[in-house]
Amino acid sequence: MLEQEIKSYLTTHKEPFKDQTKSHTDVDFFLPRNGVYLDAKEKRQRFDMRNWKEAIMPEECLFIIDDLAIRKLLRHAPHSFCLIRDCSRSPQTYYVYSIVDFLCMPKKRCRRPIRRNVPAYKGKWLLDLRDAAAFEKLEDAMKYVIGYKNKHPAIFETHIDCWGKYPSEHIKEGGSTRKAKHWDEDAKAHT
């Protein structure tokens, strides 16, 4: 299990952590030294694409995650991450999405029917793994997660274009070209 692999990694690297893997209401790990929250997910087998007709990516790139899992990560933004190990193919690969990625990247949501006493639905996100940061080794994925806060000034302060390079997305231009006179007009309107 990925959770055990992460615990072993954190212990070996003397990285303090709070194990929350038994919780149904929070993410799997908290790393207090770095203020990082991490949820572990696995793709253990291939998906039957007949059951996921909404998916626009090939099966090998598809990962399905609960809407609720994303909302649990949101509680700890911007220091929260989802680490996915894809065991359905060889070699296995580790993928990392930050909560910022979940906000900015393209995604497809759907509701999966649940048949119990009363019909219900479970929210699902159909993700394209090509949009995640990909790593061959857990160690490299963990270094990426722990070092991610170094990107915060760019993400939250200086980068004005759409954040992220997501292969499944093609961003087109929209609106009219802004010119210096527009900023002058905006400034005058606020004085």
C-alpha positions, -999 to 999 in steps of 0.1 A, spaced: 0 0 0 11 35 -8 3 47 27 29 22 42 55 32 16 50 69 26 53 61 63 85 42 57 99 70 36 91 96 62 105 75 90 137 67 71 142 104 63 134 115 98 106 136 86 81 141 115 45 133 105 10 128 119 -6 96 106 -42 103 98 -48 73 76 -76 60 98 -96 92 95 -126 95 73 -127 132 76 -92 144 69 -62 137 46 -38 109 53 -7 127 65 4 160 80 41 169 79 44 196 107 80 207 99 69 218 64 32 224 71 23 200 43 -9 179 41 -8 149 19 -35 124 7 -24 91 -8 -43 74 -36 -36 44 -58 -47 33 -92 -44 -5 -87 -61 -17 -119 -72 -4 -153 -106 12 -156 -133 -2 -178 -139 27 -201 -174 15 -209 -183 26 -173 -167 61 -178 -181 73 -211 -176 109 -200 -138 105 -199 -121 122 -228 -86 109 -221 -72 74 -229 -76 49 -201 -38 48 -192 -41 85 -184 -73 84 -165 -75 86 -127 -109 89 -108 -110 106 -75 -139 115 -51 -151 151 -51 -151 149 -13 -114 140 -13 -107 172 -32 -127 192 -7 -108 176 22 -76 189 6 -91 224 1 -94 227 39 -56 228 41 -48 250 10 -24 260 -3 -2 234 14 -22 203 4 -13 176 -21 -27 144 -36 0 118 -42 -11 90 -66 8 58 -73 -3 41 -106 3 4 -101 -19 -5 -131 11 -3 -155 48 -11 -154 68 7 -144 47 22 -116 46 59 -116 40 85 -89 18 116 -97 14 147 -76 -14 173 -78 -13 204 -56 -46 220 -45 -36 248 -69 -35 223 -97 -70 210 -88 -82 246 -89 -66 256 -122 -64 225 -143 -91 212 -167 -113 185 -152 -144 166 -158 -169 160 -130 -196 134 -129 -220 118 -104 -218 80 -100 -251 64 -90 -253 45 -58 -281 20 -53 -290 15 -17 -323 19 1 -326 54 -14 -309 62 -48 -279 86 -43 -249 99 -61 -212 101 -53 -192 130 -69 -162 119 -90 -135 138 -109 -121 123 -140 -84 135 -141 -58 133 -168 -26 120 -152 -6 138 -179 -16 171 -161 1 160 -128 38 162 -119 51 127 -126 80 108 -109 96 74 -112 105 73 -74 86 82 -43 116 101 -31 114 125 -60 77 130 -56 82 138 -18 110 163 -26 86 180 -50 59 182 -24 81 195 3 98 221 -19 66 233 -35 62 262 -11 91 279 -30 67 283 -59 42 303 -37 55 338 -46 51 331 -83 17 314 -79 1 339 -56 20 372 -63 38 376 -96 25 351 -123 -3 369 -141 -10 345 -169 -31 313 -164 -12 292 -138 1 257 -148 10 239 -180 -16 211 -184 -12 190 -215 -49 183 -217 -57 220 -219 -54 244 -248 -59 280 -236 -72 304 -262 -70 342 -260 -101 361 -250 -112 397 -245 -97 428 -260 -60 437 -256 -54 457 -225 -33 488 -230 -17 513 -207 -46 538 -211 -69 512 -196 -50 511 -163 -49 549 -162 -87 550 -167 -91 523 -140 -70 544 -116 -89 576 -122 -122 558 -116 -110 548 -81 -99 583 -69 
